[in-house]
Amino acid sequence: MRRLLRLALIALLSIAALVLYLQWTRDRDSGPLLSDLRLLPIISEGEPNAGPNLLGVETHLMPADYQSRERLHLKFATYLEQARQAGMLGPQTVVVLPEHVGTGLFALGEKAEVQQARTLRDAMQLMAMSNPFHYLGALLANEGDDRRTDAVLRMKASQMAEAYQSIFGQLAAEFGVTLVAGSVVLPEPRLENRRLSVGDGPLRQVSLVFDPSGQPLDGLWHKRSVSRYERRYSDASDQAQPAPVDTPAGRLQVALGCDAYAGVDERTEVLAIPGAVVIETCGHGAHPLPQELPQVAVATLGLPWNLLGSPRRAAAHNHQMPVRLTNRWLPERS
């Protein structure tokens, strides 16, 4: 009799624990988190005129920025409104956002525990606990070096792609500018009928450019030279880069990180470099950039969950690099 009572008690406790766990997985109230929406100093080069200009946004990205679509939109809308008030936004403006600005979208709608995680490893473990069935399916489908991160990015890929296009397309349309939307890591990304789609293939880092109406311009810019930490959860792309795209500022080429030093298309009139780094870090075969080519380089100052560092260490922001808006006026186009 005692044995039956003990077994019944264990069963009841197990059922209660399972019910509590399932309730916890459904609770997506992340609560209030703090971001930094202070205005940035503006560094401007050249004389203001009626011609085009290039505007780079260098800022620290924080977990709170990915609490919702509205929070991430608000972050960059705050900076773009500041630039508009300073007379630096117009129909010929090209705005460039930081690298990996879209990769953190995996945390949209997740728990406060995920967004408050100090390391990428902790965030991925919490994502697994919060989405057990979807996570297990994605985990079994990959063999990457960082299987947790790979699984989470695949599990949330469709949501990330849709949010990335929606948020940054809306910003481009709201402010009437050409917007280079940093980058995002997605499985087998492709642009079909002006929609960013995903597949089941390798994870790649890509960038979209939105026109002043909020529509993506033809071509998806792939990152071909990934860092050692990026290589843990994404592959270097072997896709051919698209031709420079026509913008009001001229034919635009996008180069992510060290890709900028792999050579510039001879048709390029304007170069955008999200994730800019110094040439010395890019190894052999790096080519200096043409100094006469108008360009805007946006360094990656800090990313939540240490996306560009060790998954077991907390994010370390580069406080030596100034947080700022960098503007460059170009000559009027004939």
N, C-alpha and C positions, 0 to 999 in steps of 0.2 A: 504493500500500500504506500509506504514511504517513498519507494522508488518511483511509483506512478505520480505521486504528488510532486516529487522533485523534477521529473520530466515535464509535467504540466507547467510548473513554474518557469522552467527554462524556456519552454515553448512560448509562454505568454510574454516573458521578457524579450525574447527574440522578435516576436511580432511587434511589440511596442517599440523596440529599437528601430525596426524596419519602417514602421509608420512614421516615426520622428525623422528618420533619414530622408524618406520620400517627401515629407513636408518641407524639409530643409532644402532639398534640391529644387522645389517649386518656388521657393521664396526668392524673388529677384529684386527686392527693395534694397538698393545699394546705399541709401542714406546720403546725407550731405557730405561732399568732399570738397576740398579747397584747391583752386587753381590760381594761377598768377595772371591777372588781366591788366596789370599796370601798363601804361603806355611806354613804348620803346623810344630810345633816342634815334634820331634820323640822321644818317650820314649821306650827304648828297654831293654828287660830282657833276660838273658841267653847268652851263647856264640854262635856266628854264626857258623853254620856247614852245612853239606850237607843234613840235615834232614828237616822236615816240620817246618813251623812257622805259628803263628796266628797273624793277623793284624786287629786292630780295628780302625775305622775312626770316631772320635768325632768332629763334626763341627756344627756350626749354619746353619740351613736351612732358606732361605729367599724367599719372594715372587718372586724375580727376577729369582731364580733358576727354577721356573716353567713357565717361559715365553715361553719356547719351549723345545722340547726334546733335542735339541743340547745344550741348556744352562745347563740342569741337567746333561747330559753326560759329558760336559766339567768340571763341578765342581768336579766330582769324578775322572775323568781321570787325572785332575791336581794333585790330591793327590796320586793316584796310580802311576803316572809317577815319582813323588817325591820318593815314596817308592822303585820303580824299580831302580832309580839312586843310592839309598842308599844300593842296593844289598839285598833288603828284599822281592822281589817278585820272585817266581819260581813255577814250576809245583806242588809243595807240599804245597803251601801257601793257607790258608783259610782267606779270607777277610770278615769282618762283618761291615755292614752299619747301620745307625741309624734307630730306630723304626719310623714308619709313613713316611718314605722317599717317599713312593708311594702315600700316601693319598692326598698330595697336587697336584697330577696330574689332579684333577678336573679343575684346572685353565689353563691347556694347551690351547693355542689359544684363550683365552678370552681377554677382553678389559683391558686397563691399569687401569681403575677404579676398576676392580676386583682385580688385582694384587697389587694395591696400597692401598687397604682397610686395615684399622688398626685392625679391629676386625672381628671375624668369622661371626657375625651377619650382619655386613655391606657387607662382601664379598658375603654372601648368598643372601641378598636382591638384590644386583647388578646382581648376576647370574640369579635370577628370572626375573628381568627386561630385561636382555639381551637375555633370552631364554624363552619367556613367554609361548608358547604353549607346548613345551616339559616339562617345569617346572610344569605347572598346571596338566598335566597328571601324573607326578611322585608324586606330592603333594597329589593328591586324592588317591593314592595307598598305603599310609603309615599312621601309627598312632604313630610314635615315639615321644619321649619327645621333640626333636629338629626337627620338621617336615621340616624346611627349609633345614637344612644340609642333612637330610635323603633323601629329594627329589633331591637335587643336586647330591649327590653321586650315586643315582640310575640313574639319567638322563645321567651322564657321565661315567657310570660303564664300558661299553664295551670299550670305548676309553681308560680309565684308565688301564684296564687289559692288553690290547694290548701294550700300551706304557710302562707299568711296565716291562713286559717280554722282550720287544724289547730293552729298554735302558740298563737294568742290565744284560741281556743275552749277549748283545754286549760288555759290559765292561768286563765280565768274559772271553769272547773269545779273546778280544783285548789284555788283559794282561796275559792270560793263567793261571788263578787262579780259585779256588773254591770260589764262591761269595754268602754269605748270604745276600740277598737283603732287609735288614731291614724288613719293613712290609707295607701293604696297606689295606685299608678298602673297601670291595666290597660286593654286595648282593649275598648271596648263592654261594660263590666262590668254584670252583672245578678245578682239573687238569685232563683234558681229552686228551689222545693222545699227551701228552707233551705240551698242550696249556692251558693257564689259561682262564677259562670261567666263566661267571656269570649267575645268574638266577633271580628269583623274590622273593626269600626268605629273611631271616633276614640279616642285614649287619653284617659281621664278619671281624675281623682283622686277616690277615694271612701273612705268609712269605714263599718265595720260595728260594731254594738253586740251583745255577747254577754251572754246571761243567766247566772245562777249555775249553770246546768246545762251551760253551754258551747255552747248553741244560739244562732244569730243571731236577733235580734229582727227583726220585719218592717221592711222599708225599707232602702234603700241611700242614704247621705248623700253627695251630689255636691258638689264644690267648684265654685262658680260664678265666683269672682274669683281668677284665677291671676296670679302674679307674672310679670315679664318673662322670667325664666330658666325658670320652670316652663312658660311658653308655648312654649318651644323644643321640648319633647317631650310636652306634653299640652294639651288644649283646655279652655277654660272650658265648663262644662256648661250646657245649657239645660233640663235635666230638672227637673221640679217636685220640690221636697223632700217627703219623706214627712211625715205627721202626727207630732207628738211621740209617742214610744213609752212605754208604761207600764213603770215600774220600781218597785222597793220604795221608792225615794227620791222618787217622783213622776213626772209626765210629762216625759220627757227630750227635748230638742232638741240636735242636734249641729250645730255651725257651724265650718267649716274656715277659719282665717285671717280675712280681711276679710269673709267671709260673715256673721260675727257682727254686723257693723254694717249689714247690709242689712235689718234688721227681725226681730223675734222674734215667733213665732206666739203668739197670745193665749192658747192653751191650755197653753203651756209653763210647767212648774213648776220645772224644773232645766235649766240650760244648760251644755253642755260645749264647750270651744273648744280643740281641738288646733291648734297653729300660731298661737297668739295673737300679735297685733301691736297697736301703739297706733293709735288711730283716725286720727291725723294722716297715717299712711302709706296710708290707704285711699281717698283722693281725695274728690271731691264726691259728695254723696248718702249719706254715711255717717251713721248714726244712733247716738247714744250708747246704751249698754246700760242697761236699767232697773236702778238700783242695788239695788232691793229684791228682785231676782230672784236666788235662789241659783245660783251659777255657779262653775265651775272652769276656769281658763285655763292652758294648758300651752304655754310658749314653745318654739320650736325652737332649741336651743342650738348644735347642730353635727351635720352629717350627713356620712357618708363620701363620698368622691369629689366633694365640693362640689356635691351635687344641687341646692342652692338658690342657686348662684352661677355664675360663669363656668366653662364646661367646660374652659378652658385654664389655670385656676388651681387650686392646691391648696386644700383645705378650710381655712377660717379659723374656728376655734371662738370663740364669743362668751364670753370669759372674764370679762366684766363681769357677766354674768348668773349667779347662783348655781345650782349643781347641787343639787337638793333634792327632797324630797317635801313637797307642800303639802296640808295637811288642813284641812277645814272641817266642823265639826259643825253639823247642822241641827236644828231643833226636832222633837220626836217627832210623828209623824203620828197623827191621831185615827182 
